[in-house]
Amino acid sequence: MLGSTHGTLTTDSRRARVIACGERRPGPAVHGRVDDLDVGGRPLHADVPDLSRFFRPQSVAVIGASDAPGRPNTGMTRQLLDWAERVGARVHPVHPTRPAVFGIPCAPSVAALPEQVDLAVLLIADPLPVIGELAEAKVKFAVAFASGFAETGEAGAAAQRRLTEAARRSGLRLLGPNTNLNAFEHFRDDLTGPAIALITQSGHQGRPVFALQELGIRLTHWAPTGNEADLESADFISWFAEQPEVGAIAAYLEGLKDGRAFLLAADRAARRGAPVVAVKVGRTETGARTAASHTGKLTGADDVVDAAMRQYGVIRVDALDELQDTAALLARARPPLAEGVAVYSISGGTGAHVADLATAAGLPLPTFSAAKQAELHQWIPEYLSVANPVDNGGHPVGDARGRKIIDALLADPSIGTLICPVTGPFPPLSDRLVRDLVDAAEQTDKLVCVVWGSPVGTEPAYRDVLLGSSRVATFRTVGNCLRAVRAWLDHHRFTASYRSPFDEAPRTPSPSFRKAAALMSPGRQLSEHAAKQLLRAYGIRVPREQLVTSAAAAVRAAAQIGYPVVMKASGDRLAHKTELGLVRIGLTSASQVRDAYREFNDIARYEGVPLDGILVCQMVERGVEMVVGVTHDELFGPTVTAGLGGVLVEVLRDTAVRVPPFGEDQAHALLGDLRGRALLDGVRGRAPADVDALVEVILRVQRMALELADHIAELDINPLMVLPRGQGAVALDALVVCR
């Protein structure tokens, strides 16, 4: 495994941009000063609790301590006593009827404690009555193990709300309920190097990461957050990111208590270059439902959670073995010196296979120069390929040639990572190979990865040599190795150019806000005409159009706009005009305009749909139809979605999402997530679309989402016609539903 100091690359990057200006709109004081709130009254900076006295208390009270044989509290008390001895904390058992527990004098109540304590551990069924006593005793932290709260349903959720409010009033910070003793495990103190800090909402799911200590990977903290009535995962991410000994944060998350708090915590970690690797449950309906029954947490819409994590550099993995391997690599590997990856093996088949997988994983495998290939052929037969991957044929690893090949590969300036898959042990050659790799790793700042593919794992070359190295990253599967290396490269690339969007998030509403607010109709849908007025207020281009209430006015409007024209019915109860036959395109004469006007009114009367008029619109062609919209997520609030639009939007379902605030780079990244992104570049002879104009619309829609979060339940611009490069983008239709 790897050992080194933590660091980040430094490169210049384009400054992220969020468009907003104008006056302040009042908002609730959620965190910190008013200046620390955005335009919607949401916090812009994370409050970071000082958790040092939680993890390293000087004094601990154990409420409900026991030494009675056969009692569950007895085993828990014993573990707490052992832990307190290791961390140097004084323990004060509390029990109303016992004079002593394990020979330690017992206080009858919290009020009778002989000193102020940093941490109270509550081994009682109902922690609520004790919270007030702890507050009076000025206890800093408490841990509640009891279950039967939000994970059990509405009655339990109500009980948890009462517990949350009691903790808030008391001023102490509470971990749990429905948690466990993982925070008080025995962490090895003989390991060195950057460490992993662990957060889990299910203690058992953290066991594989905790076991990394047996492979020489240091762990320093474990936060089992449980139901998160008070302290939540975001608090621990924020605090862990500040600790110099923490090289990476590994998290198993079933749900999030507060989406905004999670973003702020991830932002804090990104600012400091602290990697966060997370398993997040809820990709499927079954997983989300099971998580809710376990910790009573909101799992959130998975596409939004996924986007939020990528925006702030949180590395999402799916399996616990990936969590282990990725967190271990990110904690301990030095920053990359180059992006390129070299694959080196003793078998052409192995090299080809791994090269395929590496390319599919997005890892760059540069072809070696002719000079480098000639150098390698000094030790490798000419008939073997050394272009990358490099096949040595096997025999060179058994003598001095093996080390020379490794050194030559690591000396290439295009290579930052060397991956050597060993599919199975073949002593003595494999023994010599891994020893050469370990020795070479000690002499370089580049990353050396070995995949030990043996299913046995008891071989000395693996147990003693590879696992005994602090400089080689050892994996058991090729897939985990490649994904971890990709995550490592992505993390350093991300943090090198990261600019926090919260630093530039709008703190005051723009002048557009006042115009837009006047158009809102609470609980109603806006007509297309009103919706386009809203877009105009925010500088989003719409076609030339007029709202008319007579056939004669429609003809005059068409003449002024210029044929051909589009006609549409406009009303606040029209969501699907096309299905009702209330849209006509390509009208080229006054008679067609008059006929369309009369037909629309006939259809509206038949369907019982009131109209506020008929829109006569400029016809816009020759573009790529996109959709840009705003929805409200239960965890993160307003979100912005963009994708391929038009009448097939529900069939194609090619959209991507971002959580405000975000800047121009993330708007471009959103478009890069689309399967049909190439359409914007021009296909089959079409001119490239005006992507810059599309990005501008996305950012303006984001501004609407931030400023009008309390007013808009849903917004869809569909289609947004993105014209050829340099010609802009035009919102041809819009749907707005008010909150």
C-alpha positions in Angstrom: 0.0 0.0 0.0 1.0 3.6 -0.5 2.4 6.1 1.9 3.1 9.8 1.3 2.1 13.3 2.2 -1.2 14.7 0.8 -1.1 17.4 -1.8 -2.7 18.8 -4.9 -1.7 20.0 -8.3 -1.8 23.7 -9.2 -2.9 24.9 -12.6 -4.7 27.9 -13.9 -8.4 27.6 -14.6 -11.2 29.8 -16.0 -13.1 31.4 -13.2 -16.5 29.9 -12.6 -19.4 32.3 -13.1 -22.8 32.7 -11.6 -24.9 35.5 -13.0 -26.6 37.7 -10.4 -26.7 41.3 -9.2 -29.0 43.8 -7.6 -30.6 44.3 -4.2 -30.9 42.0 -1.2 -34.0 40.0 -0.6 -34.6 39.1 3.1 -34.2 35.5 4.0 -34.1 33.4 7.2 -30.9 33.5 9.2 -30.0 29.8 8.7 -26.2 29.9 9.5 -23.8 32.6 10.4 -24.2 36.3 9.4 -26.7 37.7 6.9 -23.8 38.3 4.6 -23.2 34.5 4.5 -26.7 33.8 3.0 -27.5 33.6 -0.7 -30.3 35.3 -2.5 -32.7 32.7 -1.3 -31.7 32.9 2.4 -29.6 29.7 2.2 -26.2 29.4 3.9 -23.0 30.0 1.8 -20.5 28.6 4.3 -20.5 25.5 6.5 -20.6 25.7 10.2 -17.9 23.3 11.4 -18.3 22.0 14.9 -15.2 21.3 16.9 -15.3 17.6 17.3 -11.9 17.2 18.9 -13.5 16.7 22.4 -15.9 14.1 20.9 -13.1 11.9 19.6 -10.6 12.7 22.3 -12.5 13.7 25.4 -10.8 14.3 28.7 -13.8 13.0 30.7 -16.7 10.7 29.8 -20.0 10.0 31.6 -21.6 6.6 30.9 -25.3 7.0 31.6 -26.9 3.6 32.4 -23.5 2.0 33.0 -23.7 -1.7 34.2 -21.5 -4.6 35.3 -24.3 -7.0 35.8 -23.6 -10.4 34.1 -25.6 -11.0 30.9 -26.8 -7.4 30.4 -26.1 -5.8 27.0 -25.1 -2.6 28.8 -22.3 -4.5 30.6 -20.5 -5.3 27.4 -20.9 -1.7 26.1 -19.7 -0.3 29.4 -16.6 -2.5 29.3 -15.8 -1.4 25.7 -16.2 2.2 26.7 -13.8 1.8 29.7 -11.2 0.1 27.5 -11.5 2.9 24.9 -11.3 5.6 27.5 -8.1 4.1 28.9 -6.5 4.1 25.4 -7.4 7.8 24.8 -6.6 8.9 28.3 -10.1 9.9 29.4 -11.6 9.8 32.9 -14.8 7.7 33.1 -17.7 8.5 35.4 -20.4 5.8 35.4 -23.9 7.1 36.2 -26.6 4.8 37.6 -29.4 5.7 40.2 -29.0 2.5 42.3 -25.4 1.2 41.9 -22.7 2.5 44.1 -20.0 1.3 41.7 -19.5 -0.2 38.2 -16.4 -2.3 37.6 -15.0 -0.9 40.8 -15.4 2.7 39.7 -17.6 4.9 41.9 -21.0 5.5 40.3 -22.8 8.9 40.3 -26.6 8.6 41.0 -27.4 11.2 38.4 -25.9 13.6 35.9 -26.2 16.5 38.4 -24.0 14.5 40.8 -21.1 14.1 38.4 -17.8 15.2 40.1 -16.7 17.3 37.1 -17.9 18.8 33.9 -17.6 16.1 31.2 -16.9 16.4 27.5 -18.9 13.4 26.3 -21.9 11.6 27.7 -22.7 8.1 26.4 -26.4 7.3 26.9 -27.0 3.5 27.4 -30.7 4.1 28.1 -33.9 3.4 26.2 -35.2 7.0 26.2 -32.6 9.6 25.9 -35.0 12.6 25.8 -35.5 13.2 29.6 -31.7 13.3 30.1 -30.9 16.0 27.5 -32.0 18.8 29.8 -29.8 17.5 32.6 -26.8 17.2 30.3 -27.4 20.8 29.2 -27.4 22.0 32.8 -24.2 20.1 33.4 -22.7 21.8 30.4 -21.9 18.6 28.6 -20.4 19.2 25.1 -21.4 16.0 23.3 -23.8 13.1 23.8 -24.3 9.7 22.0 -27.7 8.1 22.0 -27.8 4.4 21.1 -31.5 3.9 21.5 -33.5 2.8 18.4 -37.2 3.2 17.8 -37.1 6.7 16.2 -37.4 7.9 12.5 -36.5 4.4 11.2 -39.8 3.0 12.6 -42.4 5.3 11.0 -44.3 8.5 11.7 -44.6 8.0 15.5 -40.8 7.4 15.7 -40.1 10.4 13.5 -42.2 12.6 15.8 -40.2 11.3 18.8 -37.0 12.1 16.9 -38.1 15.6 16.1 -38.7 16.1 19.9 -35.2 14.8 20.5 -33.7 17.1 17.9 -35.4 20.1 19.3 -34.3 19.2 22.8 -30.7 19.0 21.6 -31.0 22.3 19.8 -32.3 24.0 22.9 -29.7 22.5 25.1 -26.7 23.6 23.1 -25.0 20.2 23.3 -24.3 18.2 20.1 -25.9 14.8 19.8 -24.8 11.8 17.8 -27.6 9.3 17.0 -30.0 8.0 17.9 -30.0 4.5 16.4 -26.2 4.4 16.4 -23.5 2.1 17.9 -20.1 1.9 19.4 -18.0 2.2 16.2 -16.6 5.6 17.3 -15.0 3.8 20.3 -13.2 1.0 18.4 -9.6 0.1 18.9 -7.6 2.0 16.3 -4.1 0.9 15.7 -1.5 3.4 16.8 1.5 1.7 15.2 0.6 2.8 11.6 1.9 6.0 10.0 1.1 8.1 7.0 -2.0 9.9 5.9 -5.1 8.2 7.3 -8.7 7.4 6.4 -11.5 8.9 8.4 -14.7 6.9 8.2 -18.4 7.9 8.2 -21.2 5.3 8.2 -24.9 5.3 8.7 -24.8 1.6 9.1 -22.0 0.4 11.3 -21.6 -3.0 9.8 -21.0 -1.5 6.3 -17.9 0.2 7.7 -16.2 -3.0 8.7 -14.3 -3.6 5.5 -12.8 -0.2 5.6 -11.9 -0.5 9.3 -10.2 -3.8 8.4 -7.8 -2.0 6.1 -5.7 -1.5 9.2 -4.7 -5.1 8.9 -3.2 -4.3 5.5 -1.2 -1.4 6.9 -3.7 1.4 6.1 -4.1 3.9 9.0 -7.6 4.8 10.3 -8.0 7.7 12.7 -11.8 8.2 13.2 -15.1 6.4 12.7 -18.3 8.4 12.9 -21.4 6.2 13.0 -24.1 8.8 12.5 -27.2 6.7 12.7 -30.4 8.7 12.4 -28.6 12.1 12.5 -31.1 13.8 14.8 -28.4 16.5 15.3 -24.8 15.8 14.2 -24.9 14.6 10.6 -22.5 13.3 8.0 -21.9 16.8 6.7 -20.6 17.9 10.1 -18.1 15.1 10.1 -17.0 15.7 6.5 -16.4 19.4 7.3 -14.4 18.6 10.4 -12.4 15.7 8.9 -11.4 17.9 6.0 -9.7 20.2 8.4 -7.6 17.5 10.1 -4.0 17.3 8.8 -3.7 13.6 9.5 -6.7 12.7 7.4 -5.7 11.9 3.8 -9.2 10.8 2.6 -12.7 10.6 3.9 -14.6 7.3 3.3 -18.4 7.4 3.7 -21.3 4.9 3.6 -24.4 7.0 3.2 -28.0 5.7 3.2 -29.6 9.2 3.0 -28.8 12.8 3.6 -30.4 14.9 6.4 -29.9 18.2 4.6 -28.8 18.5 1.0 -27.5 22.1 1.4 -25.4 21.1 4.4 -23.9 18.2 2.4 -23.0 20.5 -0.5 -21.3 23.0 1.9 -19.3 20.2 3.5 -18.3 18.8 0.1 -17.3 22.3 -0.9 -15.1 22.7 2.2 -13.4 19.4 1.4 -12.9 20.4 -2.2 -11.3 23.7 -1.2 -8.8 21.9 0.9 -8.2 19.1 -1.6 -9.5 16.5 0.8 -10.8 13.5 -1.1 -14.3 12.2 -0.2 -15.2 8.7 -1.4 -18.8 7.6 -0.8 -21.1 4.7 -1.3 -24.6 6.3 -1.5 -27.6 3.9 -1.2 -30.7 4.7 -3.3 -29.8 3.9 -6.9 -32.9 1.7 -7.0 -36.4 2.0 -5.5 -35.7 -1.1 -3.4 -32.5 0.3 -2.0 -34.1 3.7 -1.2 -37.0 2.0 0.6 -34.8 -0.2 2.6 -32.5 2.7 3.6 -35.5 4.7 4.8 -36.6 1.8 7.1 -33.0 1.5 8.5 -32.2 5.1 9.4 -35.3 7.0 8.4 -33.4 9.1 5.9 -34.3 10.8 2.6 -32.3 9.0 -0.1 -33.2 11.7 -2.7 -33.6 11.5 -6.4 -30.5 9.5 -7.4 -29.7 11.5 -10.6 -29.7 14.7 -8.5 -27.6 13.1 -5.7 -25.2 11.9 -8.4 -24.9 15.3 -10.0 -24.4 17.0 -6.7 -21.6 14.7 -5.8 -19.8 15.2 -9.1 -20.2 19.0 -8.9 -18.2 19.1 -5.7 -15.7 16.3 -6.4 -17.2 13.6 -4.2 -16.2 10.3 -5.7 -19.1 8.0 -5.7 -18.5 4.2 -5.8 -21.0 1.4 -5.6 -19.4 -1.4 -3.6 -17.6 -1.6 -0.3 -14.4 -3.1 -1.9 -14.3 -0.1 -4.2 -14.7 2.1 -1.2 -11.7 0.4 0.5 -9.4 0.5 -2.5 -10.3 4.0 -3.7 -10.1 5.6 -0.3 -6.8 3.9 0.5 -5.2 5.1 -2.8 -6.5 8.7 -2.5 -5.4 8.9 1.1 -1.8 7.9 0.5 -0.8 8.5 -3.1 1.2 11.6 -4.0 -0.3 13.9 -6.6 0.2 12.7 -10.2 3.2 14.0 -12.1 1.7 13.0 -15.4 -1.7 11.8 -16.7 -0.3 8.8 -18.7 -0.6 5.2 -17.6 1.7 2.4 -18.6 0.6 -1.3 -18.4 3.4 -3.7 -17.9 3.0 -7.5 -17.8 4.7 -10.8 -18.5 2.0 -11.8 -20.9 0.7 -10.3 -24.1 -2.8 -11.6 -23.3 -2.8 -10.0 -19.9 -1.5 -6.7 -21.2 -4.1 -6.5 -24.0 -6.9 -7.3 -21.6 -5.9 -4.8 -19.1 -5.2 -2.2 -21.8 -8.8 -2.7 -23.1 -10.2 -2.2 -19.6 -8.0 0.8 -18.9 -9.1 2.5 -22.1 -12.8 1.8 -21.3 -12.2 3.3 -17.8 -11.0 6.5 -19.4 -7.4 6.1 -18.6 -4.9 7.5 -21.1 -2.3 4.9 -22.4 0.1 7.0 -24.4 2.1 5.2 -27.1 5.8 5.2 -26.3 8.1 7.1 -28.7 10.3 5.2 -31.1 13.3 6.0 -28.9 11.7 4.6 -25.8 10.6 1.5 -27.6 14.2 1.0 -28.9 15.4 1.4 -25.3 13.0 -1.2 -24.0 14.0 -3.6 -26.8 17.5 -3.7 -25.3 16.0 -6.1 -22.7 12.8 -7.3 -24.4 12.8 -9.4 -27.6 12.1 -7.5 -30.8 9.0 -9.6 -31.6 7.2 -8.5 -28.5 5.2 -5.2 -28.4 6.5 -2.5 -26.1 4.3 0.4 -27.5 2.1 0.3 -24.3 1.0 -2.1 -23.0 4.5 -3.5 -22.6 4.9 -7.3 -22.8 8.3 -8.6 -21.6 7.7 -12.2 -22.4 8.4 -13.4 -18.8 12.1 -14.2 -18.7 13.5 -10.7 -18.2 11.8 -10.4 -14.8 14.1 -13.2 -13.5 17.3 -11.2 -13.8 18.7 -7.7 -13.8 16.7 -6.8 -17.0 13.4 -6.7 -15.0 14.4 -3.7 -12.9 15.9 -1.9 -15.8 12.6 -2.2 -17.7 10.6 -0.8 -14.7 13.0 2.1 -14.3 12.8 2.9 -18.0 9.0 3.0 -17.9 8.9 5.2 -14.9 11.5 7.6 -16.5 9.2 8.4 -19.4 7.8 11.9 -18.9 4.4 11.0 -20.3 3.9 8.3 -17.6 2.6 9.1 -14.2 1.3 5.6 -13.3 2.7 2.2 -13.8 0.2 -0.7 -13.5 1.5 -4.2 -13.3 -1.1 -7.0 -13.3 0.2 -10.3 -11.8 -2.6 -12.8 -12.7 -1.2 -15.5 -10.5 2.0 -16.4 -8.6 4.8 -18.0 -10.6 7.8 -18.3 -8.2 10.5 -17.5 -8.3 9.9 -15.0 -11.2 6.9 -13.4 -9.5 8.9 -13.0 -6.3 11.6 -11.1 -8.1 9.1 -9.1 -10.1 7.3 -7.7 -7.0 10.6 -7.1 -5.2 11.8 -5.0 -8.2 8.5 -3.1 -8.3 8.7 -2.3 -4.6 12.3 -1.2 -4.8 11.6 1.0 -7.8 8.6 2.5 -6.1 10.9 3.7 -3.3 13.0 5.6 -5.8 10.2 7.5 -7.6 7.4 9.9 -6.9 5.3 8.2 -9.5 2.5 5.8 -8.7 3.2 2.1 -8.9 0.2 -0.2 -8.8 0.2 -4.0 -8.6 -2.8 -6.2 -9.1 -2.2 -9.5 -7.3 -4.7 -11.7 -9.0 -4.2 -14.9 -7.0 -7.4 -16.1 -5.3 -5.3 -17.5 -2.4 -3.6 -14.3 -1.1 -1.3 -16.2 1.3 1.8 -16.0 -0.9 4.8 -14.3 0.8 5.2 -12.1 -2.3 1.8 -10.7 -1.6 1.5 -10.8 2.2 5.1 -9.8 3.1 6.5 -7.9 0.1 3.6 -6.0 -1.4 1.5 -5.4 1.7 4.8 -4.6 3.5 5.4 -1.7 1.2 4.2 1.8 1.9 4.9 2.9 -1.6 3.2 0.4 -3.8 -0.6 0.4 -4.2 -1.7 -3.2 -4.2 -5.1 -4.4 -5.5 -6.8 -7.8 -5.8 -8.9 -7.0 -8.9 -8.0 -5.1 -12.1 -11.4 -3.3 -12.1 -10.9 -1.8 -8.6 -7.3 -0.8 -9.6 -8.4 1.0 -12.7 -11.4 2.8 -11.1 -9.2 3.9 -8.2 -6.5 5.3 -10.5 -9.2 7.1 -12.5 -10.6 8.5 -9.3 -7.2 9.6 -8.2 -6.5 11.4 -11.5 -9.9 13.0 -11.5 -9.6 14.2 -7.9 -6.4 16.0 -8.5 -7.5 17.4 -11.8 -10.7 18.7 -10.1 -9.1 20.2 -7.1 -6.4 21.9 -9.1 -9.0 24.1 -10.9 -11.7 24.2 -8.2 -13.3 27.5 -7.5 -16.1 27.4 -5.0 -19.4 28.4 -6.6 -20.5 29.6 -3.1 -18.0 32.4 -3.3 -19.7 33.9 -6.3 -23.3 32.8 -5.5 -25.8 35.7 -5.7 -26.4 37.3 -2.3 -29.0 39.8 -3.6 -31.7 39.5 -6.2 -31.4 41.1 -9.6 -33.7 43.8 -10.9 -35.3 41.0 -12.9 -36.7 39.5 -9.7 -39.2 42.3 -9.1 -40.5 42.0 -12.7 -40.7 38.3 -12.4 -42.4 38.3 -9.0 -45.2 40.4 -10.4 -46.0 37.7 -13.0 -46.3 34.9 -10.5 -49.7 33.4 -9.8 -49.5 31.2 -6.6 -50.7 27.7 -7.1 -51.4 28.3 -10.8 -49.7 27.6 -14.2 -48.7 30.6 -16.2 -49.9 31.0 -19.8 -47.3 30.7 -22.5 -47.5 34.4 -23.0 -46.9 35.1 -19.3 -44.1 32.4 -19.1 -42.3 34.1 -22.0 -42.6 37.5 -20.3 -40.8 35.8 -17.3 -38.1 34.6 -19.6 -37.7 38.1 -21.1 -37.4 39.5 -17.6 -34.3 37.4 -17.2 -32.8 38.2 -20.5 -33.7 34.9 -22.3 -34.5 35.5 -25.9 -38.0 34.5 -27.2 -39.4 34.9 -30.8 -41.1 38.0 -32.0 -44.7 37.5 -31.2 -48.1 39.2 -30.4 -51.0 38.0 -28.2 -54.2 38.7 -30.1 -57.9 38.3 -29.4 -59.4 38.6 -32.9 -58.9 37.1 -36.3 -58.2 40.5 -37.8 -55.6 41.3 -35.2 -54.0 37.9 -35.9 -53.7 38.8 -39.6 -52.2 42.2 -38.8 -49.7 40.6 -36.3 -48.6 38.1 -38.9 -47.9 40.8 -41.5 -45.9 42.7 -38.9 -43.9 39.7 -37.8 -43.4 38.4 -41.3 -44.5 35.1 -42.9 -44.2 32.2 -42.3 -45.6 32.3 -38.7 -46.5 30.0 -35.9 -49.8 30.3 -34.1 -50.5 28.9 -30.6 -53.4 29.1 -28.2 -52.4 30.7 -24.9 -54.0 30.0 -21.5 -53.1 29.1 -18.0 -54.7 25.6 -18.3 -52.8 24.5 -21.4 -50.0 22.1 -20.7 -50.1 20.1 -23.9 -51.2 22.3 -26.7 -50.0 20.1 -29.5 -52.1 17.1 -28.4 -55.2 19.3 -28.4 -54.4 20.6 -31.9 -53.8 24.1 -30.7 -50.5 24.7 -32.5 -50.0 25.5 -36.2 -46.6 26.1 -37.8 -45.5 27.4 -41.2 -48.6 29.5 -41.9 -47.9 31.6 -45.1 -51.1 33.6 -45.8 -53.7 35.7 -44.1 -56.4 33.1 -44.9 -54.5 30.4 -43.1 -54.0 32.7 -40.1 -57.8 33.5 -40.0 -58.7 29.8 -40.3 -56.3 28.8 -37.5 -57.6 31.5 -35.2 -61.2 30.4 -35.6 -60.3 26.7 -35.3 -58.4 27.3 -32.0 -61.4 29.0 -30.5 -63.7 26.2 -31.6 -61.4 23.6 -30.0 -61.0 25.6 -26.8 -64.8 25.9 -26.4 -65.3 22.2 -27.1 -62.5 21.2 -24.6 -63.7 23.8 -22.0 -60.3 25.4 -21.8 -60.2 29.1 -21.3 -57.8 31.2 -23.4 -56.2 34.5 -22.7 -55.6 34.9 -26.5 -53.8 33.5 -29.5 -50.1 33.9 -30.0 -48.8 34.8 -33.4 -45.1 34.0 -33.4 -42.0 34.3 -35.5 -41.1 31.0 -37.0 -37.6 29.9 -36.0 -35.9 27.1 -37.8 -32.4 25.6 -38.4 -31.3 24.7 -34.9 -30.9 22.0 -32.3 -34.0 21.6 -30.1 -33.0 21.5 -26.4 -34.9 21.6 -23.1 -33.8 23.6 -20.1 -35.9 23.5 -16.9 -36.1 23.9 -13.1 -37.6 21.4 -10.7 -37.6 21.2 -6.9 -35.8 18.3 -5.2 -36.8 17.3 -1.7 -33.1 17.3 -0.5 -31.4 20.0 -2.5 -34.2 22.4 -3.4 -34.2 24.0 -6.9 -32.3 22.0 -9.6 -31.5 22.8 -13.2 -32.0 20.3 -15.9 -30.9 20.5 -19.6 -31.1 18.0 -22.4 -32.3 17.2 -25.9 -35.8 18.7 -26.3 -38.7 18.9 -28.7 -41.7 16.5 -28.9 -39.5 13.5 -28.2 -38.1 14.7 -24.9 -40.0 12.1 -22.9 -39.0 9.3 -25.3 -35.3 10.2 -25.5 -34.9 11.0 -21.8 -31.5 12.4 -22.6 -31.1 15.0 -19.8 -28.6 15.9 -17.1 -29.0 17.9 -13.9 -27.0 20.3 -11.8 -27.7 21.8 -8.3 -27.3 25.5 -7.9 -25.1 27.3 -7.4 -22.8 26.4 -10.2 -20.6 28.2 -12.7 -19.9 28.3 -16.4 -17.6 25.3 -16.3 -20.3 23.1 -14.7 -22.8 24.3 -17.2 -20.5 23.0 -20.0 -20.0 19.8 -18.0 -23.7 19.3 -17.8 -23.9 19.3 -21.6 -21.0 16.9 -21.7 -23.1 14.4 -19.7 -25.6 14.1 -22.6 -25.6 11.1 -24.8 -26.6 13.4 -27.7 -24.0 16.1 -27.0 -22.5 15.6 -30.5 -25.6 17.1 -32.1 -24.4 20.5 -30.8 -21.1 20.1 -32.6 -22.8 19.7 -36.0 -23.6 16.3 -37.6 -24.3 15.2 -41.2 -23.3 18.6 -42.6 -25.1 20.8 -40.1 -23.3 23.8 -38.7 -22.2 23.7 -35.1 -24.7 25.1 -32.6 -24.2 28.1 -30.5 -23.1 26.3 -27.3 -22.0 29.5 -25.6 -25.6 30.9 -26.0 -27.0 27.7 -24.6 -24.7 27.8 -21.6 -25.8 31.5 -21.1 -29.4 30.3 -21.0 -28.6 27.6 -18.5 -26.9 30.1 -16.2 -29.9 32.6 -16.5 -32.3 29.8 -15.7 -30.1 29.0 -12.7 -30.5 32.6 -11.6 -34.2 32.2 -11.9 -34.1 29.0 -9.9 -32.1 30.7 -7.1 -34.1 33.9 -6.9 -37.6 32.4 -7.5 -37.2 29.2 -5.5 -40.1 30.2 -3.3 -42.3 31.1 -6.4 -41.5 28.4 -9.0 -42.5 24.8 -8.6 -41.6 23.8 -12.2 -40.2 25.5 -15.3 -39.7 24.0 -18.7 -38.3 25.7 -21.7 -39.1 23.3 -24.5 -38.0 23.6 -27.2 -35.1 26.0 -26.7 -33.9 26.3 -30.3 -30.1 26.6 -30.3 -29.2 28.3 -33.6 -25.9 28.0 -35.5 -22.8 29.3 -33.8 -22.9 33.0 -33.2 -26.7 33.3 -33.7 -27.9 32.6 -30.2 -30.7 30.5 -28.7 -34.5 31.2 -28.7 -37.0 29.9 -26.3 -39.9 28.8 -28.5 -42.2 27.6 -25.7 -42.2 27.6 -21.9 -44.2 26.1 -19.1 -44.2 27.6 -15.6 -46.0 26.2 -12.6 -46.1 28.5 -9.6 -45.7 27.3 -6.0 
